[in-house]
């Protein structure tokens, strides 16, 4: 088999050590030789590894994406040579022969023959932004879980606040809960703390706030509310930090917000996960497949079996699906909302949201590649397309029957 890269290195990365196999030309013409060494994953040892690879004139190094353990060796080598991050599912070795040394040799052998394809690793500025946006999504999940815990605790005390208020974390609900924690038990007094539009629900609130809220519940509610406030302060600080990091991509984020359902946070996540450089993906179909919002394909013996959507970038997919849910609440006011409504009737809300998320990502690819804002096709675009196709079919049928057809639109 033809050798495409003469001097390569395969790295099998673990938490505490990394096994490196270097493949270089042998002493005889056409032969290949291997040298394998193991290094610790501390910074000093990785620098020794880098110097050793440079001494052997290695031009390309490859490693599996093992958890987050690949990051220290990758970052150490990326400025000195070309480094490939590999999907472990794409390079299964012979079963029954798995050791760290054999894995490193297998990676090096596949790499030298060009049988591997690298995964997308963004540049350092995007990586920093990505860490911030992913941490924000984790904190948003923490906030949701704490709110659920608070609601379940109130149910244990027979307090039905969530049946009347839109959320147990609103300003009015928190004021009532703080008063209950401080010892107030009169439902009428608590209901009078409602603010804004919730004041119209004071009679219902008075009934919902009657229960057996005791000292144990007060201690639990106080701890949960304190935790919620800490998370919300951290989220506010993160939002400011992310806005500062996003300044180089302010124009792209402004463009993305012209898509229905895409707000500032969703646009920031799109930039952080894709890098805003569509040339790395080549086409909208490849971008959708990488993100995990494109359907998978399984074909055997000429038969195709549905496999659902692919595994992909869960952070990007989650935000796109959330944006698709927002579009679904627009009730057919634009193309994406009409698509969501049409697919929900036939396939259900879950599949409709994945399909709309796919459409949003396709629009993102073309908008960023062409530097253009979103242009909506209109809520009636699918109907117009079907009418035009039906007209063409009828004209073709008449022409097959020997008629000449001339269409004149009605004024």
C-alpha positions as CSV (number, residue, x, y, z in Angstrom):
1,X,0.0,0.0,0.0
2,X,1.2,3.5,-0.9
3,X,2.8,5.5,1.9
4,X,1.5,9.1,1.9
5,X,3.3,10.5,4.9
6,X,6.9,9.3,5.4
7,X,7.4,10.4,9.0
8,X,4.4,10.1,11.3
9,X,3.6,9.5,14.9
10,X,0.7,7.7,16.5
11,X,-0.3,8.6,20.1
12,X,-2.3,6.4,22.5
13,X,-3.3,8.9,25.2
14,X,-4.2,8.1,28.8
15,X,-4.7,10.2,31.9
16,X,-1.2,9.7,33.3
17,X,0.8,8.5,30.3
18,X,0.9,8.7,26.5
19,X,2.4,5.9,24.3
20,X,4.0,7.3,21.1
21,X,4.9,5.2,18.1
22,X,7.1,6.9,15.4
23,X,7.1,5.4,11.9
24,X,10.0,6.5,9.6
25,X,11.7,5.1,6.5
26,X,13.9,2.1,7.3
27,X,17.6,1.5,6.3
28,X,16.6,-0.6,3.3
29,X,14.8,1.0,0.4
30,X,11.0,0.7,0.7
31,X,11.1,-0.6,4.3
32,X,9.6,1.1,7.4
33,X,10.8,1.1,11.0
34,X,8.9,1.8,14.2
35,X,10.2,3.2,17.5
36,X,7.9,3.3,20.5
37,X,8.3,5.3,23.7
38,X,6.0,6.1,26.7
39,X,5.9,9.5,28.4
40,X,4.1,11.0,31.3
41,X,1.4,13.6,30.5
42,X,2.9,16.3,32.7
43,X,4.0,19.5,30.8
44,X,7.7,18.8,31.2
45,X,7.4,15.2,29.9
46,X,5.2,16.3,26.9
47,X,7.9,18.9,26.0
48,X,10.5,16.1,26.0
49,X,8.1,14.1,23.7
50,X,7.7,17.0,21.4
51,X,11.5,17.4,21.1
52,X,11.9,13.7,20.4
53,X,9.3,13.9,17.6
54,X,11.1,16.9,16.1
55,X,14.4,15.1,16.2
56,X,12.8,12.3,14.1
57,X,11.5,15.0,11.7
58,X,7.8,13.9,12.3
59,X,5.5,16.0,10.1
60,X,2.1,14.6,11.1
61,X,1.0,13.2,14.5
62,X,-2.4,11.6,15.3
63,X,-4.3,10.6,18.5
64,X,-7.7,9.4,19.6
65,X,-10.1,11.8,21.3
66,X,-9.9,10.1,24.7
67,X,-12.2,12.1,27.0
68,X,-10.4,15.4,27.6
69,X,-7.0,13.7,28.1
70,X,-6.1,14.4,24.4
71,X,-5.9,18.2,25.1
72,X,-2.4,18.5,26.8
73,X,-0.5,16.5,24.1
74,X,-2.5,18.1,21.3
75,X,-1.9,21.7,22.6
76,X,1.8,20.9,23.1
77,X,2.3,19.6,19.5
78,X,0.0,21.8,17.5
79,X,2.5,24.7,17.1
80,X,5.3,22.4,16.0
81,X,3.7,20.1,13.5
82,X,0.4,19.0,12.0
83,X,-1.7,17.2,14.6
84,X,-4.8,15.1,13.8
85,X,-7.5,14.4,16.4
86,X,-9.3,11.1,15.5
87,X,-12.7,9.6,16.2
88,X,-12.1,6.4,18.0
89,X,-15.1,4.8,16.3
90,X,-13.4,5.2,12.9
91,X,-10.3,3.1,13.6
92,X,-11.1,-0.2,15.3
93,X,-8.0,-2.4,15.6
94,X,-7.9,-6.3,15.4
95,X,-9.8,-7.6,18.4
96,X,-7.9,-9.6,21.1
97,X,-4.6,-7.6,20.6
98,X,-5.3,-4.4,22.5
99,X,-2.4,-2.8,24.3
100,X,-1.2,0.8,24.5
101,X,1.8,0.0,22.3
102,X,-0.3,-1.8,19.7
103,X,-2.9,1.0,19.6
104,X,-0.2,3.6,19.0
105,X,1.3,1.4,16.2
106,X,-2.1,0.9,14.6
107,X,-2.7,4.6,14.6
108,X,0.7,5.3,13.0
109,X,0.2,2.6,10.4
110,X,-3.2,3.9,9.4
111,X,-2.0,7.5,9.3
112,X,1.1,6.8,7.1
113,X,-1.2,5.3,4.4
114,X,-3.8,8.2,4.6
115,X,-6.6,5.9,5.9
116,X,-7.7,8.4,8.6
117,X,-9.5,11.7,8.6
118,X,-9.0,14.4,11.2
119,X,-11.8,15.8,13.4
120,X,-12.5,19.5,13.6
121,X,-10.5,21.2,16.4
122,X,-11.1,25.0,16.5
123,X,-8.3,27.6,17.0
124,X,-7.5,28.8,20.6
125,X,-9.8,31.9,20.6
126,X,-12.8,29.7,19.7
127,X,-11.7,27.1,22.2
128,X,-11.8,29.7,25.0
129,X,-15.2,30.9,23.9
130,X,-16.5,27.3,23.7
131,X,-15.4,26.6,27.3
132,X,-17.4,29.6,28.4
133,X,-20.6,28.8,26.5
134,X,-20.5,25.1,27.5
135,X,-20.1,26.0,31.2
136,X,-23.1,28.4,30.8
137,X,-25.2,25.6,29.5
138,X,-24.2,23.4,32.4
139,X,-25.1,26.2,34.8
140,X,-28.5,26.7,33.1
141,X,-29.1,22.9,33.7
142,X,-28.2,23.4,37.3
143,X,-30.7,26.2,37.6
144,X,-33.4,24.1,36.1
145,X,-32.7,21.2,38.4
146,X,-32.8,23.4,41.5
147,X,-36.1,24.8,40.4
148,X,-37.5,21.3,40.0
149,X,-36.2,20.4,43.5
150,X,-37.9,23.4,44.9
151,X,-41.2,22.5,43.3
152,X,-41.0,18.9,44.5
153,X,-40.3,20.1,48.0
154,X,-43.3,22.4,48.0
155,X,-45.5,19.6,46.8
156,X,-44.3,17.6,49.9
157,X,-45.6,20.5,52.0
158,X,-48.9,20.6,50.1
159,X,-48.0,24.1,48.8
160,X,-49.5,24.3,45.2
161,X,-47.7,27.6,44.2
162,X,-46.6,26.1,40.9
163,X,-50.2,25.4,39.9
164,X,-51.0,29.2,40.0
165,X,-47.7,30.9,39.3
166,X,-45.9,30.4,36.0
167,X,-42.8,29.4,37.9
168,X,-41.7,29.0,41.5
169,X,-38.7,31.2,40.7
170,X,-40.5,34.4,39.7
171,X,-40.0,37.6,41.8
172,X,-43.4,37.2,43.5
173,X,-43.0,33.5,44.2
174,X,-39.5,34.1,45.8
175,X,-40.9,36.9,48.0
176,X,-43.6,34.6,49.3
177,X,-41.1,31.8,49.8
178,X,-38.7,34.0,51.7
179,X,-41.6,35.2,54.0
180,X,-42.6,31.5,54.6
181,X,-38.9,30.7,55.5
182,X,-38.9,33.6,57.9
183,X,-42.0,32.2,59.7
184,X,-45.0,33.8,58.0
185,X,-47.8,31.2,57.6
186,X,-50.9,33.3,56.9
187,X,-51.9,32.5,53.3
188,X,-53.7,35.8,52.8
189,X,-50.7,37.8,53.9
190,X,-48.4,35.8,51.6
191,X,-50.8,36.2,48.7
192,X,-50.8,40.0,49.0
193,X,-47.1,39.9,48.2
194,X,-47.9,39.2,44.6
195,X,-46.7,41.7,42.1
196,X,-47.7,42.8,38.6
197,X,-50.1,40.5,36.7
198,X,-50.0,37.9,39.5
199,X,-52.1,40.2,41.7
200,X,-55.2,39.2,39.7
201,X,-54.6,35.6,41.1
202,X,-54.6,36.6,44.8
203,X,-57.7,34.4,45.7
204,X,-56.2,31.4,44.0
205,X,-52.8,32.1,45.6
206,X,-54.4,32.2,49.0
207,X,-55.8,28.7,48.5
208,X,-52.6,27.4,47.0
209,X,-50.4,28.7,49.8
210,X,-52.3,26.7,52.5
211,X,-50.4,23.6,53.6
212,X,-48.2,22.2,56.3
213,X,-45.0,24.1,55.6
214,X,-42.8,23.5,58.7
215,X,-39.3,24.2,59.8
216,X,-37.8,21.3,57.9
217,X,-39.4,22.6,54.6
218,X,-38.2,26.1,55.5
219,X,-34.6,24.9,55.9
220,X,-34.7,23.0,52.5
221,X,-36.3,26.0,50.7
222,X,-33.8,28.4,52.0
223,X,-30.9,26.2,50.9
224,X,-32.4,25.8,47.4
225,X,-33.1,29.5,47.0
226,X,-29.6,30.4,48.1
227,X,-28.2,27.9,45.5
228,X,-30.4,29.4,42.8
229,X,-29.2,32.9,43.5
230,X,-25.5,31.7,43.4
231,X,-26.1,30.1,40.0
232,X,-27.9,33.1,38.7
233,X,-25.1,35.4,39.8
234,X,-22.6,33.1,38.1
235,X,-24.7,33.1,34.9
236,X,-24.8,36.9,34.9
237,X,-21.0,37.1,35.2
238,X,-20.6,34.5,32.4
239,X,-22.9,36.4,30.1
240,X,-20.6,39.4,30.4
241,X,-17.5,37.4,29.9
242,X,-19.0,35.7,26.8
243,X,-20.0,39.0,25.3
244,X,-16.5,40.3,25.7
245,X,-15.1,37.1,24.0
246,X,-17.6,37.4,21.2
247,X,-16.5,40.9,20.1
248,X,-14.4,39.6,17.1
249,X,-17.5,37.8,15.8
250,X,-20.1,40.6,16.5
251,X,-21.0,40.8,12.9
252,X,-21.6,37.1,12.5
253,X,-23.7,37.0,15.7
254,X,-25.8,39.9,14.4
255,X,-26.4,38.0,11.2
256,X,-27.4,34.8,12.9
257,X,-30.0,36.6,15.0
258,X,-32.0,37.4,11.9
259,X,-33.0,33.7,11.8
260,X,-36.4,33.2,13.5
261,X,-35.9,31.6,16.9
262,X,-32.2,32.3,17.1
263,X,-31.4,34.8,20.0
264,X,-28.1,36.1,21.2
265,X,-27.2,33.0,23.3
266,X,-28.0,30.6,20.5
267,X,-25.9,32.7,18.1
268,X,-23.0,32.7,20.5
269,X,-23.2,28.9,20.8
270,X,-23.3,28.5,17.0
271,X,-20.1,30.6,16.7
272,X,-18.4,28.8,19.6
273,X,-19.1,25.3,18.3
274,X,-18.5,25.9,14.5
275,X,-15.9,28.6,14.7
276,X,-18.0,30.7,12.2
277,X,-15.7,29.5,9.4
278,X,-17.8,27.4,7.0
279,X,-14.9,26.6,4.7
280,X,-13.8,23.9,7.3
281,X,-17.0,21.9,6.6
282,X,-17.2,22.2,2.8
283,X,-21.0,21.9,2.5
284,X,-24.2,22.4,4.5
285,X,-24.8,18.6,4.4
286,X,-21.4,17.9,6.0
287,X,-22.0,20.5,8.7
288,X,-25.4,19.0,9.5
289,X,-24.0,15.5,9.7
290,X,-21.1,16.8,12.0
291,X,-23.6,18.5,14.3
292,X,-25.8,15.4,14.5
293,X,-29.1,16.8,13.0
294,X,-28.9,14.9,9.7
295,X,-30.4,11.4,9.3
296,X,-28.1,8.4,9.5
297,X,-27.8,5.9,6.7
298,X,-27.6,2.1,7.1
299,X,-27.7,0.1,3.9
300,X,-27.0,-3.6,3.5
301,X,-27.7,-6.0,0.6
302,X,-29.4,-3.1,-1.2
303,X,-31.9,-2.4,1.6
304,X,-31.9,0.8,3.6
305,X,-32.9,0.8,7.3
306,X,-33.9,4.0,9.2
307,X,-31.3,4.7,11.9
308,X,-32.5,8.0,13.3
309,X,-30.3,11.0,13.6
310,X,-26.5,10.7,13.9
311,X,-24.4,11.2,16.9
312,X,-22.8,14.7,16.8
313,X,-22.1,17.8,18.7
314,X,-24.6,17.6,21.6
315,X,-24.0,21.3,22.7
316,X,-24.9,22.7,19.3
317,X,-27.7,20.3,18.7
318,X,-29.3,21.2,22.1
319,X,-29.3,24.9,21.3
320,X,-30.7,24.3,17.8
321,X,-33.5,22.2,19.1
322,X,-34.3,24.9,21.7
323,X,-34.4,27.4,18.9
324,X,-36.7,25.1,16.9
325,X,-39.0,24.9,19.9
326,X,-39.2,28.7,19.9
327,X,-40.0,28.7,16.2
328,X,-42.8,26.2,16.9
329,X,-44.5,28.7,19.1
330,X,-44.7,31.3,16.3
331,X,-47.8,29.5,14.8
332,X,-46.9,29.6,11.1
333,X,-45.7,33.2,10.8
334,X,-42.7,32.2,8.7
335,X,-41.2,29.3,6.7
336,X,-39.6,27.6,9.7
337,X,-42.8,27.9,11.8
338,X,-44.9,26.5,8.9
339,X,-42.4,23.6,8.5
340,X,-42.6,22.9,12.2
341,X,-46.4,22.9,12.2
342,X,-46.6,20.7,9.1
343,X,-44.2,18.1,10.4
344,X,-45.7,18.0,13.9
345,X,-49.0,16.8,12.5
346,X,-47.4,14.0,10.7
347,X,-44.3,13.0,12.7
348,X,-44.7,14.5,16.1
349,X,-43.0,17.4,17.9
350,X,-39.7,15.7,18.5
351,X,-39.0,14.9,14.9
352,X,-40.3,18.3,13.8
353,X,-37.8,20.1,16.0
354,X,-34.9,18.0,14.7
355,X,-36.0,18.8,11.1
356,X,-36.3,22.5,11.9
357,X,-32.9,22.5,13.6
358,X,-31.5,21.0,10.4
359,X,-33.1,23.8,8.4
360,X,-31.7,26.4,10.7
361,X,-28.2,25.0,10.5
362,X,-28.4,24.8,6.7
363,X,-29.3,28.5,6.7
364,X,-26.4,29.2,9.1
365,X,-24.0,27.6,6.7
366,X,-25.1,29.7,3.7
367,X,-25.4,32.9,5.6
368,X,-21.9,32.7,7.1
369,X,-20.4,31.5,3.8
370,X,-22.0,34.3,1.8
371,X,-22.0,37.0,4.6
372,X,-25.7,37.6,4.1
373,X,-28.7,38.0,6.5
374,X,-31.5,35.4,6.6
375,X,-34.1,35.7,3.9
376,X,-37.4,34.0,4.8
377,X,-39.1,32.0,2.1
378,X,-42.6,32.8,3.5
379,X,-45.1,30.7,5.4
380,X,-46.8,29.7,2.1
381,X,-43.6,28.6,0.3
382,X,-44.3,24.9,0.5
383,X,-47.8,25.4,-0.8
384,X,-46.6,27.5,-3.7
385,X,-43.9,24.9,-4.6
386,X,-46.5,22.1,-4.6
387,X,-48.9,24.2,-6.7
388,X,-46.2,24.9,-9.3
389,X,-45.2,21.2,-9.4
390,X,-48.9,20.2,-9.8
391,X,-49.3,22.7,-12.6
392,X,-46.2,21.3,-14.5
393,X,-47.6,17.8,-14.1
394,X,-51.0,18.8,-15.6
395,X,-49.3,20.7,-18.5
396,X,-47.2,17.6,-19.3
397,X,-50.2,15.4,-19.2
398,X,-52.1,17.6,-21.6
399,X,-49.1,17.8,-24.0
400,X,-48.9,14.0,-24.0
401,X,-52.5,13.9,-25.1
402,X,-51.6,16.1,-28.1
403,X,-52.6,19.6,-26.9
404,X,-50.6,22.7,-26.9
405,X,-50.8,24.5,-23.6
406,X,-50.3,28.2,-22.9
407,X,-50.8,29.5,-19.4
408,X,-52.1,33.0,-18.7
409,X,-52.2,34.0,-15.1
410,X,-55.4,35.6,-13.8
411,X,-55.1,39.3,-13.1
